[in-house]
């Protein structure tokens, strides 16, 4: 019986470590308002949000600037890995057009990382961009 109680206690504490903090949603809303007001001051337009995802994609237009914001919960203390890259089968081109974000801030249990890039002038209307996030993050995209 003692072993069962200890085992259940260990399982409960293990699962609790992967749960989002109770204030994460409120902190995420605060950080989004901060991000949005700063982006609008810099003449960026809001494009799209991907909520709690590990990957996403969107299309970029030629000669435009983009800001991709990753907002994630720091309470699980998981290793972070974020990047965005051009979707192509050519690994050399994919490697050349891969960007990694930098950390910009923290509000409560929500941390934000930012990725900036400008697209060159290219033929055609759009190009696909793949976004990867670990741990799952809410991703906000702005365009100028």
BATORTOR-369007 format. One record per residue: residue number from 0; residue in three letters; z, x, y of N, C-alpha, C in turn. Coordinates in nm, 2 decimals, m for minus. Each point is the difference from the previous one (the first is absolute). Example, Ala and Ser with C-alpha at 12.3 -4.5 7.8 and 13.67 -1.06 7.14 Angstrom:
+-----+------+--------+--------+--------+--------+--------+--------+--------+--------+--------+
: seq : type :   n_pz :   n_px :   n_py :  ca_pz :  ca_px :  ca_py :   c_pz :   c_px :   c_py :
+-----+------+--------+--------+--------+--------+--------+--------+--------+--------+--------+
:   0 :  ala :   0.78 :   1.32 :  m0.57 :   0.00 :  m0.09 :   0.12 :   0.00 :   0.09 :   0.12 :
:   1 :  ser :  m0.07 :  m0.04 :   0.11 :   0.00 :   0.09 :   0.11 :   0.08 :  m0.08 :   0.11 :
+-----+------+--------+--------+--------+--------+--------+--------+--------+--------+--------+
END
This chain:
+-----+------+--------+--------+--------+--------+--------+--------+--------+--------+--------+
: seq : type :   n_pz :   n_px :   n_py :  ca_pz :  ca_px :  ca_py :   c_pz :   c_px :   c_py :
+-----+------+--------+--------+--------+--------+--------+--------+--------+--------+--------+
:   0 :  unk :   0.00 :   0.08 :  m0.12 :   0.00 :  m0.08 :   0.12 :   0.00 :   0.09 :   0.13 :
:   1 :  unk :   0.08 :   0.10 :  m0.01 :   0.01 :   0.09 :   0.11 :  m0.14 :   0.07 :   0.03 :
:   2 :  unk :  m0.07 :   0.03 :  m0.10 :  m0.13 :   0.06 :   0.01 :  m0.10 :  m0.09 :   0.07 :
:   3 :  unk :   0.01 :  m0.13 :  m0.04 :  m0.09 :  m0.10 :   0.05 :   0.02 :  m0.02 :   0.15 :
:   4 :  unk :   0.13 :   0.00 :   0.04 :   0.03 :  m0.02 :   0.14 :  m0.05 :   0.12 :   0.08 :
:   5 :  unk :   0.02 :   0.12 :  m0.05 :  m0.04 :   0.12 :   0.07 :  m0.16 :   0.00 :   0.01 :
:   6 :  unk :  m0.07 :  m0.04 :  m0.11 :  m0.14 :   0.00 :   0.00 :  m0.05 :  m0.10 :   0.10 :
:   7 :  unk :   0.06 :  m0.12 :   0.01 :  m0.04 :  m0.10 :   0.10 :   0.02 :   0.05 :   0.14 :
:   8 :  unk :   0.11 :   0.06 :   0.02 :   0.03 :   0.06 :   0.13 :  m0.10 :   0.10 :   0.05 :
:   9 :  unk :  m0.04 :   0.09 :  m0.10 :  m0.10 :   0.10 :   0.03 :  m0.14 :  m0.06 :   0.03 :
:  10 :  unk :  m0.03 :  m0.10 :  m0.08 :  m0.13 :  m0.07 :   0.02 :   0.00 :  m0.07 :   0.14 :
:  11 :  unk :   0.10 :  m0.07 :   0.03 :   0.01 :  m0.07 :   0.13 :  m0.01 :   0.10 :   0.12 :
:  12 :  unk :   0.07 :   0.11 :  m0.01 :  m0.01 :   0.10 :   0.11 :  m0.14 :   0.06 :   0.01 :
:  13 :  unk :  m0.06 :   0.02 :  m0.12 :  m0.14 :   0.05 :   0.00 :  m0.10 :  m0.09 :   0.07 :
:  14 :  unk :   0.01 :  m0.13 :  m0.04 :  m0.09 :  m0.10 :   0.06 :   0.03 :  m0.02 :   0.15 :
:  15 :  unk :   0.13 :   0.01 :   0.04 :   0.04 :  m0.02 :   0.14 :  m0.07 :   0.11 :   0.09 :
:  16 :  unk :  m0.02 :   0.12 :  m0.06 :  m0.06 :   0.11 :   0.07 :  m0.14 :  m0.03 :   0.04 :
:  17 :  unk :  m0.07 :  m0.08 :  m0.07 :  m0.14 :  m0.04 :   0.02 :  m0.02 :  m0.12 :   0.09 :
:  18 :  unk :   0.11 :  m0.07 :   0.03 :  m0.01 :  m0.12 :   0.08 :  m0.02 :   0.04 :   0.15 :
:  19 :  unk :  m0.07 :  m0.09 :   0.08 :  m0.01 :   0.03 :   0.14 :   0.13 :  m0.03 :   0.07 :
:  20 :  unk :   0.02 :   0.07 :   0.10 :   0.13 :  m0.02 :   0.08 :  m0.01 :  m0.14 :   0.06 :
:  21 :  unk :   0.12 :  m0.06 :   0.02 :   0.00 :  m0.14 :   0.05 :  m0.06 :  m0.01 :   0.15 :
:  22 :  unk :   0.01 :   0.11 :   0.07 :  m0.05 :  m0.01 :   0.14 :  m0.14 :   0.05 :   0.02 :
:  23 :  unk :  m0.07 :   0.04 :  m0.11 :  m0.13 :   0.05 :   0.01 :  m0.10 :  m0.09 :   0.07 :
:  24 :  unk :   0.00 :  m0.13 :  m0.04 :  m0.09 :  m0.09 :   0.07 :   0.02 :  m0.01 :   0.15 :
:  25 :  unk :   0.12 :  m0.01 :   0.04 :   0.03 :   0.00 :   0.15 :  m0.04 :   0.13 :   0.06 :
:  26 :  unk :   0.03 :   0.11 :  m0.06 :  m0.04 :   0.14 :   0.05 :  m0.15 :   0.01 :   0.01 :
:  27 :  unk :  m0.07 :  m0.05 :  m0.11 :  m0.14 :   0.01 :   0.00 :  m0.06 :  m0.08 :   0.12 :
:  28 :  unk :   0.05 :  m0.12 :   0.03 :  m0.04 :  m0.08 :   0.11 :   0.02 :   0.07 :   0.13 :
:  29 :  unk :   0.11 :   0.07 :   0.02 :   0.03 :   0.08 :   0.12 :  m0.10 :   0.11 :   0.02 :
:  30 :  unk :  m0.02 :   0.07 :  m0.11 :  m0.09 :   0.12 :   0.01 :  m0.14 :  m0.05 :   0.02 :
:  31 :  unk :  m0.04 :  m0.11 :  m0.05 :  m0.14 :  m0.05 :   0.03 :  m0.02 :  m0.04 :   0.14 :
:  32 :  unk :   0.10 :  m0.06 :   0.06 :  m0.01 :  m0.03 :   0.15 :  m0.01 :   0.13 :   0.08 :
:  33 :  unk :   0.07 :   0.10 :  m0.04 :  m0.01 :   0.13 :   0.07 :  m0.13 :   0.06 :  m0.02 :
:  34 :  unk :  m0.05 :   0.00 :  m0.12 :  m0.14 :   0.05 :  m0.03 :  m0.10 :  m0.07 :   0.08 :
:  35 :  unk :   0.00 :  m0.14 :   0.00 :  m0.10 :  m0.08 :   0.06 :   0.00 :   0.02 :   0.15 :
:  36 :  unk :   0.12 :   0.01 :   0.07 :   0.00 :   0.01 :   0.14 :  m0.05 :   0.14 :   0.04 :
:  37 :  unk :   0.03 :   0.10 :  m0.08 :  m0.05 :   0.14 :   0.03 :  m0.16 :   0.00 :  m0.02 :
:  38 :  unk :  m0.05 :  m0.06 :  m0.11 :  m0.14 :   0.00 :  m0.02 :  m0.08 :  m0.07 :   0.11 :
:  39 :  unk :   0.06 :  m0.12 :   0.04 :  m0.07 :  m0.07 :   0.11 :   0.00 :   0.08 :   0.13 :
:  40 :  unk :   0.11 :   0.07 :   0.03 :   0.00 :   0.09 :   0.12 :  m0.11 :   0.11 :  m0.01 :
:  41 :  unk :  m0.03 :   0.04 :  m0.12 :  m0.11 :   0.10 :  m0.02 :  m0.13 :  m0.06 :  m0.02 :
:  42 :  unk :  m0.02 :  m0.13 :   0.03 :  m0.13 :  m0.07 :  m0.01 :  m0.05 :  m0.02 :  m0.14 :
:  43 :  unk :   0.09 :   0.01 :  m0.10 :  m0.04 :  m0.04 :  m0.14 :   0.01 :  m0.15 :  m0.02 :
:  44 :  unk :  m0.09 :  m0.05 :  m0.09 :   0.00 :  m0.14 :  m0.03 :   0.05 :  m0.01 :  m0.15 :
:  45 :  unk :   0.08 :  m0.10 :  m0.02 :   0.06 :  m0.03 :  m0.13 :  m0.11 :  m0.04 :  m0.09 :
:  46 :  unk :  m0.01 :   0.06 :  m0.12 :  m0.11 :  m0.03 :  m0.09 :   0.05 :  m0.09 :  m0.12 :
:  47 :  unk :   0.10 :   0.06 :  m0.08 :   0.04 :  m0.07 :  m0.13 :   0.13 :   0.06 :  m0.04 :
:  48 :  unk :   0.07 :  m0.08 :  m0.08 :   0.13 :   0.04 :  m0.07 :  m0.01 :  m0.02 :  m0.15 :
:  49 :  unk :   0.04 :   0.10 :  m0.07 :   0.02 :  m0.01 :  m0.15 :   0.15 :   0.01 :  m0.02 :
:  50 :  unk :   0.06 :  m0.10 :  m0.06 :   0.14 :  m0.01 :  m0.02 :   0.04 :   0.04 :  m0.14 :
:  51 :  unk :   0.09 :   0.10 :   0.00 :   0.06 :   0.05 :  m0.13 :  m0.10 :   0.03 :  m0.10 :
:  52 :  unk :  m0.09 :   0.10 :   0.03 :  m0.10 :   0.04 :  m0.09 :   0.00 :   0.15 :  m0.03 :
:  53 :  unk :  m0.06 :   0.04 :  m0.12 :  m0.01 :   0.14 :  m0.03 :  m0.14 :   0.05 :   0.03 :
:  54 :  unk :  m0.09 :  m0.09 :   0.01 :  m0.14 :   0.04 :   0.04 :  m0.07 :  m0.11 :   0.08 :
:  55 :  unk :  m0.09 :   0.04 :   0.08 :  m0.08 :  m0.10 :   0.08 :  m0.13 :   0.07 :   0.04 :
:  56 :  unk :  m0.09 :  m0.07 :   0.06 :  m0.12 :   0.06 :   0.05 :  m0.05 :  m0.09 :   0.12 :
:  57 :  unk :  m0.08 :   0.07 :   0.08 :  m0.06 :  m0.07 :   0.12 :  m0.12 :   0.07 :   0.04 :
:  58 :  unk :  m0.09 :  m0.06 :   0.08 :  m0.12 :   0.07 :   0.05 :   0.02 :   0.05 :   0.14 :
:  59 :  unk :  m0.06 :   0.12 :   0.02 :   0.00 :   0.05 :   0.14 :  m0.14 :   0.00 :   0.06 :
:  60 :  unk :   0.00 :  m0.01 :   0.13 :  m0.13 :   0.00 :   0.07 :  m0.02 :   0.14 :   0.06 :
:  61 :  unk :  m0.13 :   0.03 :   0.04 :  m0.02 :   0.13 :   0.05 :   0.05 :   0.02 :   0.14 :
:  62 :  unk :   0.04 :   0.12 :   0.04 :   0.05 :   0.04 :   0.13 :   0.12 :  m0.09 :   0.05 :
:  63 :  unk :   0.10 :  m0.02 :  m0.09 :   0.12 :  m0.08 :   0.03 :   0.12 :   0.09 :  m0.03 :
:  64 :  unk :   0.11 :  m0.04 :   0.06 :   0.13 :   0.06 :  m0.03 :   0.09 :  m0.10 :  m0.08 :
:  65 :  unk :   0.07 :   0.05 :  m0.10 :   0.09 :  m0.08 :  m0.08 :   0.14 :   0.05 :  m0.01 :
:  66 :  unk :   0.10 :  m0.09 :   0.00 :   0.14 :   0.04 :  m0.03 :   0.04 :  m0.08 :  m0.12 :
:  67 :  unk :   0.05 :   0.07 :  m0.10 :   0.05 :  m0.07 :  m0.12 :   0.15 :   0.03 :  m0.01 :
:  68 :  unk :   0.08 :  m0.10 :   0.00 :   0.15 :   0.01 :   0.00 :   0.05 :  m0.04 :  m0.14 :
:  69 :  unk :   0.08 :   0.08 :  m0.06 :   0.07 :  m0.03 :  m0.12 :   0.14 :  m0.03 :   0.03 :
:  70 :  unk :   0.05 :  m0.12 :  m0.04 :   0.15 :  m0.03 :   0.02 :   0.05 :  m0.03 :  m0.14 :
:  71 :  unk :   0.11 :   0.08 :  m0.03 :   0.05 :  m0.02 :  m0.14 :   0.16 :   0.01 :   0.01 :
:  72 :  unk :   0.06 :  m0.05 :  m0.11 :   0.14 :   0.00 :  m0.01 :   0.05 :   0.13 :  m0.06 :
:  73 :  unk :   0.10 :   0.06 :   0.08 :   0.05 :   0.13 :  m0.05 :   0.12 :  m0.01 :  m0.09 :
:  74 :  unk :   0.05 :  m0.12 :  m0.03 :   0.12 :  m0.01 :  m0.08 :  m0.02 :   0.04 :  m0.14 :
:  75 :  unk :  m0.12 :  m0.01 :  m0.07 :  m0.01 :   0.05 :  m0.13 :   0.00 :   0.15 :  m0.01 :
:  76 :  unk :  m0.02 :   0.07 :   0.11 :  m0.01 :   0.15 :   0.01 :  m0.10 :   0.05 :  m0.10 :
:  77 :  unk :  m0.12 :  m0.06 :   0.00 :  m0.11 :   0.04 :  m0.08 :  m0.08 :   0.11 :   0.08 :
:  78 :  unk :  m0.07 :   0.08 :  m0.08 :  m0.09 :   0.10 :   0.07 :  m0.11 :  m0.08 :   0.06 :
:  79 :  unk :  m0.05 :   0.04 :   0.12 :  m0.10 :  m0.07 :   0.07 :  m0.13 :   0.08 :  m0.02 :
:  80 :  unk :  m0.11 :  m0.08 :   0.00 :  m0.14 :   0.06 :  m0.01 :  m0.09 :  m0.10 :   0.06 :
:  81 :  unk :  m0.06 :   0.03 :   0.11 :  m0.09 :  m0.09 :   0.07 :  m0.13 :   0.08 :   0.03 :
:  82 :  unk :  m0.11 :  m0.06 :  m0.01 :  m0.13 :   0.06 :   0.04 :  m0.11 :  m0.11 :   0.01 :
:  83 :  unk :  m0.10 :   0.04 :   0.08 :  m0.12 :  m0.09 :   0.01 :  m0.12 :   0.09 :  m0.01 :
:  84 :  unk :  m0.10 :  m0.05 :  m0.07 :  m0.12 :   0.09 :  m0.02 :  m0.13 :  m0.09 :  m0.01 :
:  85 :  unk :  m0.11 :   0.07 :   0.02 :  m0.13 :  m0.07 :  m0.01 :  m0.03 :  m0.03 :  m0.14 :
:  86 :  unk :  m0.03 :  m0.12 :  m0.03 :  m0.04 :  m0.04 :  m0.14 :  m0.14 :   0.05 :  m0.03 :
:  87 :  unk :   0.00 :   0.10 :  m0.09 :  m0.13 :   0.05 :  m0.04 :   0.02 :   0.07 :  m0.14 :
:  88 :  unk :  m0.11 :   0.01 :  m0.07 :   0.01 :   0.07 :  m0.13 :   0.00 :   0.15 :   0.01 :
:  89 :  unk :  m0.05 :   0.05 :   0.11 :   0.00 :   0.14 :   0.03 :   0.13 :   0.06 :   0.03 :
:  90 :  unk :   0.07 :   0.07 :  m0.09 :   0.13 :   0.05 :   0.02 :   0.02 :   0.10 :   0.12 :
:  91 :  unk :  m0.11 :   0.07 :   0.03 :   0.01 :   0.10 :   0.12 :   0.00 :  m0.08 :   0.13 :
:  92 :  unk :  m0.09 :  m0.10 :   0.01 :   0.00 :  m0.09 :   0.12 :   0.13 :  m0.07 :   0.01 :
:  93 :  unk :   0.05 :  m0.05 :  m0.11 :   0.13 :  m0.08 :   0.00 :   0.11 :   0.10 :   0.05 :
:  94 :  unk :   0.01 :   0.12 :  m0.05 :   0.10 :   0.09 :   0.04 :  m0.01 :   0.04 :   0.15 :
:  95 :  unk :  m0.13 :   0.01 :   0.05 :  m0.02 :   0.03 :   0.14 :   0.05 :  m0.11 :   0.09 :
:  96 :  unk :  m0.02 :  m0.12 :  m0.04 :   0.04 :  m0.12 :   0.08 :   0.12 :  m0.07 :  m0.06 :
:  97 :  unk :   0.10 :   0.08 :  m0.02 :   0.13 :  m0.05 :  m0.04 :   0.10 :   0.03 :   0.11 :
:  98 :  unk :   0.09 :  m0.10 :   0.04 :   0.10 :   0.02 :   0.10 :   0.13 :  m0.03 :  m0.05 :
:  99 :  unk :   0.11 :   0.07 :   0.04 :   0.13 :  m0.03 :  m0.04 :   0.08 :  m0.02 :   0.13 :
: 100 :  unk :   0.09 :  m0.10 :  m0.01 :   0.08 :  m0.04 :   0.12 :   0.12 :   0.09 :   0.03 :
: 101 :  unk :   0.06 :  m0.02 :   0.11 :   0.12 :   0.07 :   0.04 :   0.11 :  m0.10 :   0.03 :
: 102 :  unk :   0.12 :   0.04 :  m0.02 :   0.11 :  m0.09 :   0.03 :   0.02 :  m0.02 :   0.15 :
: 103 :  unk :   0.02 :  m0.13 :   0.04 :   0.02 :  m0.03 :   0.14 :   0.13 :  m0.06 :   0.04 :
: 104 :  unk :   0.07 :  m0.06 :  m0.10 :   0.13 :  m0.05 :   0.04 :   0.07 :  m0.09 :  m0.11 :
: 105 :  unk :   0.12 :  m0.04 :   0.04 :   0.08 :  m0.08 :  m0.09 :   0.08 :  m0.10 :   0.08 :
: 106 :  unk :   0.00 :  m0.12 :  m0.05 :   0.09 :  m0.11 :   0.06 :   0.07 :  m0.06 :  m0.12 :
: 107 :  unk :   0.13 :   0.03 :  m0.01 :   0.08 :  m0.05 :  m0.11 :  m0.05 :   0.06 :  m0.13 :
: 108 :  unk :  m0.04 :  m0.09 :  m0.09 :  m0.05 :   0.05 :  m0.13 :  m0.15 :   0.00 :  m0.01 :
: 109 :  unk :  m0.07 :  m0.03 :   0.11 :  m0.15 :   0.01 :   0.01 :  m0.04 :   0.13 :   0.06 :
: 110 :  unk :  m0.08 :   0.07 :  m0.07 :  m0.06 :   0.13 :   0.06 :  m0.15 :  m0.02 :   0.02 :
: 111 :  unk :  m0.06 :   0.06 :   0.10 :  m0.14 :  m0.01 :   0.03 :  m0.06 :   0.13 :   0.00 :
: 112 :  unk :  m0.12 :   0.01 :  m0.06 :  m0.09 :   0.11 :   0.00 :  m0.13 :  m0.04 :   0.06 :
: 113 :  unk :  m0.06 :   0.09 :   0.08 :  m0.13 :  m0.03 :   0.07 :  m0.11 :   0.09 :  m0.04 :
: 114 :  unk :  m0.12 :  m0.06 :  m0.01 :  m0.12 :   0.08 :  m0.03 :  m0.10 :  m0.04 :   0.11 :
: 115 :  unk :  m0.06 :   0.10 :   0.06 :  m0.10 :  m0.02 :   0.11 :  m0.13 :   0.07 :  m0.05 :
: 116 :  unk :  m0.11 :  m0.07 :   0.02 :  m0.13 :   0.07 :  m0.02 :  m0.11 :  m0.07 :   0.08 :
: 117 :  unk :  m0.10 :   0.08 :   0.03 :  m0.11 :  m0.05 :   0.08 :  m0.12 :   0.01 :  m0.09 :
: 118 :  unk :  m0.09 :  m0.10 :   0.00 :  m0.12 :   0.01 :  m0.09 :  m0.11 :   0.06 :   0.08 :
: 119 :  unk :  m0.08 :   0.08 :  m0.06 :  m0.12 :   0.05 :   0.06 :  m0.11 :  m0.10 :   0.01 :
: 120 :  unk :  m0.10 :   0.03 :   0.08 :  m0.12 :  m0.08 :   0.00 :  m0.07 :   0.01 :  m0.13 :
: 121 :  unk :  m0.03 :  m0.11 :  m0.07 :  m0.07 :   0.01 :  m0.13 :  m0.10 :  m0.12 :  m0.01 :
: 122 :  unk :  m0.09 :   0.02 :  m0.09 :  m0.10 :  m0.10 :  m0.02 :   0.06 :  m0.12 :  m0.08 :
: 123 :  unk :  m0.04 :  m0.12 :   0.03 :   0.05 :  m0.12 :  m0.06 :   0.11 :  m0.06 :   0.09 :
: 124 :  unk :   0.05 :  m0.11 :  m0.05 :   0.10 :  m0.08 :   0.08 :   0.14 :   0.04 :  m0.03 :
: 125 :  unk :   0.04 :   0.02 :  m0.13 :   0.13 :   0.03 :  m0.04 :   0.01 :   0.10 :  m0.11 :
: 126 :  unk :   0.12 :   0.05 :  m0.02 :   0.03 :   0.09 :  m0.12 :   0.14 :  m0.05 :  m0.05 :
: 127 :  unk :   0.01 :   0.00 :  m0.14 :   0.13 :  m0.04 :  m0.06 :   0.11 :   0.11 :   0.00 :
: 128 :  unk :   0.12 :  m0.03 :   0.03 :   0.11 :   0.09 :   0.00 :   0.11 :  m0.06 :  m0.10 :
: 129 :  unk :   0.05 :   0.09 :  m0.08 :   0.10 :  m0.03 :  m0.10 :   0.13 :   0.05 :   0.05 :
: 130 :  unk :   0.11 :  m0.08 :  m0.01 :   0.13 :   0.03 :   0.04 :   0.09 :   0.00 :  m0.12 :
: 131 :  unk :   0.08 :   0.11 :  m0.02 :   0.10 :   0.00 :  m0.11 :   0.14 :   0.02 :   0.06 :
: 132 :  unk :   0.09 :  m0.07 :  m0.06 :   0.14 :   0.00 :   0.05 :   0.10 :   0.01 :  m0.12 :
: 133 :  unk :   0.09 :   0.09 :   0.01 :   0.11 :   0.01 :  m0.10 :   0.12 :   0.04 :   0.07 :
: 134 :  unk :   0.11 :  m0.08 :   0.01 :   0.02 :  m0.13 :  m0.07 :  m0.09 :  m0.11 :   0.08 :
: 135 :  unk :   0.01 :  m0.12 :  m0.06 :  m0.07 :  m0.11 :   0.07 :   0.04 :  m0.01 :   0.14 :
: 136 :  unk :  m0.10 :  m0.03 :   0.09 :   0.02 :   0.00 :   0.14 :  m0.07 :  m0.12 :   0.06 :
: 137 :  unk :   0.04 :  m0.03 :   0.12 :  m0.07 :  m0.10 :   0.08 :  m0.09 :   0.09 :   0.09 :
: 138 :  unk :  m0.13 :  m0.03 :   0.00 :  m0.10 :   0.08 :   0.07 :  m0.06 :  m0.08 :   0.11 :
: 139 :  unk :   0.01 :   0.06 :   0.12 :  m0.06 :  m0.07 :   0.12 :  m0.11 :   0.09 :   0.05 :
: 140 :  unk :  m0.11 :  m0.06 :   0.03 :  m0.12 :   0.07 :   0.04 :  m0.04 :  m0.04 :   0.14 :
: 141 :  unk :  m0.03 :   0.09 :   0.09 :  m0.04 :  m0.02 :   0.14 :  m0.13 :   0.07 :   0.03 :
: 142 :  unk :  m0.08 :  m0.05 :   0.08 :  m0.14 :   0.06 :   0.03 :  m0.02 :   0.00 :   0.15 :
: 143 :  unk :  m0.07 :   0.11 :   0.04 :  m0.04 :   0.01 :   0.15 :  m0.14 :   0.05 :   0.00 :
+-----+------+--------+--------+--------+--------+--------+--------+--------+--------+--------+
END
